[in-house]
Amino acid sequence: MTLIGQISQQSGVEGRMLIAPLFSSSAETAKVQRKEPAVARVLELFDDIDIAVLSVGAWDSRVTQLEQLLPQSDIEVLDQRGAAADSSGVFFDADGNYLNLPPERSPYFHNRRANLEGP
C-alpha cells in the first residue's frame, strides 16, 4: 500500500494520487496528458482539495530529477536567481519566495508541465 493509501485509510479520508509525468516533450503532449481520464479526474478535484501532499526537491544540492530535463541555460538562470528547492517544477529561493521565471526563458516551466497548470 502506498503512503497516501495508508494515510487515507488511517485518517478515514479519501486519497487520490496524480500519476503523470512532471514535464512532457511538448506543450501539445502536456495538454493531451491532462485530458487522460485518470489525470483529468484528479485535476477536476483541485478546487475541493482540503490537503495536498507534495514532494519538495532540493535544488541547491542537486538532489533533483529536473536537472537532467532542463537546458543548461535554464539551470544557470535558476542558479543566478538563488533557487534552493522545487515542488512540481515550481522553484523557490531559500526564504520560500516563488521564483517567477519568464516564459520565454524556459518552455519547460510554462507549457510542458503535464501534472498541473499555472505559473
C-alpha positions as CSV (number, residue, x, y, z in Angstrom):
1,M,0.0,0.0,0.0
2,T,1.3,3.5,-0.8
3,L,2.0,6.1,1.8
4,I,-1.0,8.1,0.7
5,G,-3.1,5.0,0.9
6,Q,-2.0,4.3,4.4
7,I,-2.7,7.9,5.5
8,S,-6.1,7.8,3.8
9,Q,-7.0,4.6,5.5
10,Q,-5.9,5.6,9.0
11,S,-7.5,9.0,8.8
12,G,-10.7,8.0,7.2
13,V,-10.4,10.4,4.2
14,E,-10.4,9.7,0.5
15,G,-7.0,10.0,-1.1
16,R,-6.2,10.4,-4.8
17,M,-2.8,10.2,-6.5
18,L,-1.9,12.2,-9.6
19,I,0.2,9.8,-11.7
20,A,1.6,11.9,-14.5
21,P,5.0,13.0,-15.7
22,L,6.1,16.3,-14.4
23,F,7.2,17.5,-17.8
24,S,6.3,16.4,-21.3
25,S,8.2,16.7,-24.5
26,S,5.9,19.4,-25.9
27,A,3.1,21.7,-24.9
28,E,0.7,19.6,-27.0
29,T,1.7,16.4,-25.3
30,A,1.2,18.0,-21.9
31,K,-2.4,19.1,-22.9
32,V,-3.2,15.6,-24.1
33,Q,-1.9,14.1,-20.9
34,R,-4.0,16.4,-18.8
35,K,-7.0,15.1,-20.7
36,E,-6.3,11.5,-20.0
37,P,-9.2,10.2,-17.9
38,A,-7.2,9.2,-14.8
39,V,-5.3,12.5,-14.8
40,A,-8.4,14.6,-15.6
41,R,-10.4,13.1,-12.8
42,V,-7.8,14.2,-10.2
43,L,-7.3,17.6,-11.8
44,E,-11.1,18.2,-11.6
45,L,-10.8,17.8,-7.8
46,F,-8.3,20.6,-7.3
47,D,-10.9,23.2,-6.3
48,D,-12.2,20.9,-3.5
49,I,-8.9,19.7,-2.0
50,D,-8.5,20.1,1.7
51,I,-5.0,18.7,2.0
52,A,-2.4,18.2,-0.7
53,V,0.8,16.2,-0.2
54,L,3.6,17.3,-2.5
55,S,7.2,16.5,-2.6
56,V,9.9,19.1,-2.4
57,G,13.2,18.6,-4.1
58,A,16.4,20.3,-3.1
59,W,17.9,22.4,-6.0
60,D,21.0,23.8,-4.4
61,S,22.4,20.3,-3.6
62,R,21.3,19.0,-6.9
63,V,19.2,16.2,-5.4
64,T,16.6,16.6,-8.1
65,Q,15.4,14.8,-11.2
66,L,14.8,18.0,-13.0
67,E,18.4,18.9,-13.8
68,Q,18.6,16.2,-16.5
69,L,15.5,17.6,-18.1
70,L,16.5,21.2,-18.3
71,P,18.7,23.0,-20.8
72,Q,21.9,24.4,-19.3
73,S,20.7,28.0,-19.9
74,D,17.7,27.4,-17.5
75,I,19.9,25.8,-14.9
76,E,22.1,28.9,-15.0
77,V,19.1,31.2,-14.6
78,L,17.9,29.2,-11.6
79,D,21.3,29.3,-10.0
80,Q,21.6,33.1,-10.6
81,R,18.2,33.6,-9.1
82,G,19.1,31.6,-6.0
83,A,16.9,28.6,-6.5
84,A,17.0,26.4,-3.4
85,A,14.1,23.9,-4.0
86,D,11.3,23.0,-6.3
87,S,7.9,21.4,-5.9
88,S,6.3,20.1,-9.1
89,G,8.6,22.1,-11.2
90,V,7.9,25.4,-9.4
91,F,11.1,26.9,-7.9
92,F,11.6,28.7,-4.7
93,D,14.6,30.5,-3.1
94,A,15.9,29.8,0.4
95,D,13.3,32.1,2.0
96,G,10.4,30.3,0.3
97,N,9.8,33.0,-2.3
98,Y,8.5,31.9,-5.6
99,L,10.9,32.4,-8.5
100,N,8.9,33.8,-11.3
101,L,10.8,32.8,-14.4
102,P,9.8,34.5,-17.7
103,P,8.0,32.1,-20.1
104,E,10.5,32.9,-22.9
105,R,13.4,31.6,-20.7
106,S,12.1,28.1,-20.3
107,P,9.2,26.5,-22.1
108,Y,9.5,23.6,-19.6
109,F,8.3,25.7,-16.8
110,H,5.3,27.2,-18.5
111,N,3.9,24.9,-21.2
112,R,5.4,21.5,-20.8
113,R,4.3,20.8,-17.3
114,A,1.9,17.9,-17.5
115,N,0.8,17.5,-13.9
116,L,-0.6,20.9,-13.3
117,E,-1.2,24.3,-14.9
118,G,-0.1,27.6,-13.5
119,P,2.9,30.0,-13.2
